[in-house]
Amino acid sequence: MSLNSGFQGLPISEIVPEAIPAMKDGLSKSSLLVSRRKVRFQPQTGTSASPGNIVQFVLADSSSLLDVNSATLGFTLTLTAGTNSAAAPCSMDDGLSWCRRLQVALNGNLVSDVDNVARYSNMEVYAAADKAWYQTAGSFAGFWKFNPDLALGAQSVNVGSYNPCYGDIEGDATTVGALHNSAGVRQVAGETRVTPLSLMDGFWRTKQYVPLNLLGEMVVSFTLASNAEGIFQVTNSTGTYALSDIFMECDLVQPHYLLQELMTKQANADGENGIVIPYESAIVSQGQTITSGSNSVIISRATNNLRRILYAQQLTAGVSVQTFPSVSCFGYNATTSWQVRCGSLYFPSQPATTLARCAGLLQGTYGEAVNDKPGIYNIITYGATTAANGQPTLSFGAANAYPKFAWSDNFIVGYNFDSYKNTGGTNVLDADGLSVLGQAGSQVVVQVSQTGSVTPIIALMATRYLSLMNGQLRIIGV
């Protein structure tokens, strides 16, 4: 009879705790990176811009690596409200409402092209941001709607607790009197902001440094949104906005000259494996209007690495008007069924048929049922539906029963197609997700049942690759 343990054969590693200084192997250091410096780039199109303008930067360096995670855009944002009153404060919509489109090109190759940037950014932030970040550092990027600490003064009755006076840059003599003198003349010249580019596109969240010294110049272009998209005025549409003092800042890391020579050989010499940098790419599409009942919303992406999908719906009557927060208000609209179909595959296998089940899918989109960054929504705002006149209906309440939740709708549904997930965010696979190349013409179909006339907004996130091999740069993936 054997007395051996059932764990026989499993190796056991003895670990010296790091808290014991005398037994520690040594100190960690990297001699491959020599220095880091923050560089400010001026746009080639000028430091001021108006709605509809394109702001373009050219980033180039002959010897450095670009830390894309560090990239930020700083500017001063000024509103001219026109007609403004206590009942109609003028504000930018929540988040990055000034940005309509972001394009990134490397050495003439289009790396990323994201339309509807403001809507996409808000969907991701509401779904997966940390609330503490949103209410602190996020306020410098323009997030205010779900930050009650930013209330500047008395609140208008018809606006409720979550209202534009939180982000009222222009202000008015009644609602935010501190910003004006007794004659109602504005006393402030705008609001300074700093926006991390990682809020706009997954390319700026990639784990690896981008070797500008090998890839050539990078061109980054921002297309500014219209006044109707960017501004939220409760009862009129006379406000305009403008940006000034626009600069982009990012960190450049200097590698050791031996590492630089090795990377140059790896990228240019025949027979070498080259340099491959995976990054997340988003395609954001605004669909055709759908009405009450069962609907199918189709979006195509011919990729082998579809990682996630995000879906939201907006009141069609408010999509392009200044009197509705068109980039941040995603209504529930009594949704009774939600499912994704790709060819013969269904995700999830049974449709999500309740508000809570949809919320559960969204949690799983960025990890598991319990996440350390669970988003900005809650059981009330997730089930809110605000009409064009500002009257909210909650999933369990009557119309206008809770006016403080006007325009607080953030119903977003998502799904993660990765085969491997973990909540820690470590050891994430670069090549994972769903292959849709051979699935019914690379079409992804969202099947949804809801009420009312809404316009869907869908984001498909997939992995693409920067490949620098034999002296040639290629973008692999769609």
C-alpha positions, 0 to 999 in steps of 0.5 A: 500500500502506497502512503504517497500523497495524491500530489506526488509529481507536482513540483514545489518551488521555494520562494524567498519573500521579497520582504527579506532584504538580505535574501533578495537576489538583486534590484531590478533595472533596465539598461536598454532604455537610456532616457525619457522626455515629454515632447510637445507638438504643435499642429500643422493646421494652427493652434486654433480650430472651429467646428468642422475643422481638421487639426493635424499633427506630424510626429517624427523622431530619428532615434526614439520610441513613442510611448503611445499610452502617454499621448494627450491633447491639451487645449482651451475650449470656449463656448459662446452661448448666444441666448442663455438663461437659468433654464437653458444653460449652455454646455459641451456634451459629456466627454469628448463631444468636440471630436467627431473623427480620429485618423492615424497614419504611419509612413502613409499607411492608415493605421486607424480611422475611428468615426463617431469618436465621442459616442464610442469614447462615452460607450467605453467609459460608461461601460468600463471606467473607474468611477473615481477616475471619472469624477477626478482626472476624467473631469479634466477631459470633459466628463461631468454628467455623472459627477455631482461634485461639479455642480456650480450653483442653483439648478434649474427645475426642468433640468434636474440633478444631472444637468448641463450647468455642471459643465457650464463653461459659459455660465449665465447670471442666474444659474452660475452667477460666480462666473459673471458680474452684476451685468451678466458679463462673462468673467471666464475665457473658457476651460482648459482640458487635457484628453488622453488619446487612449480614450479615443482609440485602442491604438493608443492603448497598445502595450508596446512602444512604437519605433518612430525611428524605424516607421517614419513620421506619424500623422494624427488628424482630428476632425472637430464635431459640429455645434449640433453634436458637440453642444448641449443647450436645453431650449435653444440652438444658438451656442457655438464652441471653439478650441485654442492653444491646441498642443499634443504631448507624448513621451519619447523613450531613448533606447540604448544604441545597441538595442537600436541597432538590433531593432534596425537589423530585425526590421530591415535585414532579409531573413529576420522575423521583423517587428510586429506590434498588435493593437486594438482597432475599432470600427464605429458605425451609426445604423439606420433608424429602427422602430418598435419591434424586432430588428436586425442591425447589420455591420461588417468586418472581415477579421479573424480577431473580433474581440468585442462588440458594443451596442447602444441606441439613441433617440432618433429625434435627438441625434443631430440637435443641440437641445439633446445630448446626442453623444452621451444619452443612450436610452433603454427604450424598453429593450426586451431581447438582445443577441448577436448572430454571426453566421450560424453562431449566436452570442449569447446562445439565448438572448438577454431578455431583461435589463439585468441580463443585458447589464451582465453581458456588459460586465463580461465584455471587460472581464467577468461578473465582478470587475475592478473597473465596473463602469459609471452606470447603475440600475437606474441610469442603465434603465432610463429613457429620456424623451426629446422634451427631457422627460425621463422614464425609468424601467420601473417608474412612470414618465417624469416621475424622477426628473433628476435622471433626465438625460442620464440614460446609459444603456449599453450592451456588449459581448466579449468573443475572446476564448481566454479571459481573466479579470486581472488583465494580465496575460491577455492573448494578442491573437484571440477572438472570433473569426468572421471571415467565413461567416455569412459574408463577414457580417455581424448581426445584432438582433434587438427588440425595443420600443420607439424610433431609435438610431443604433450605434455599434462598435466592433473592436478587433486586433490588427498588427503593425508589421515591419519586416524586410524594410517594409511596413504593412498593416495586417488585419481589417 
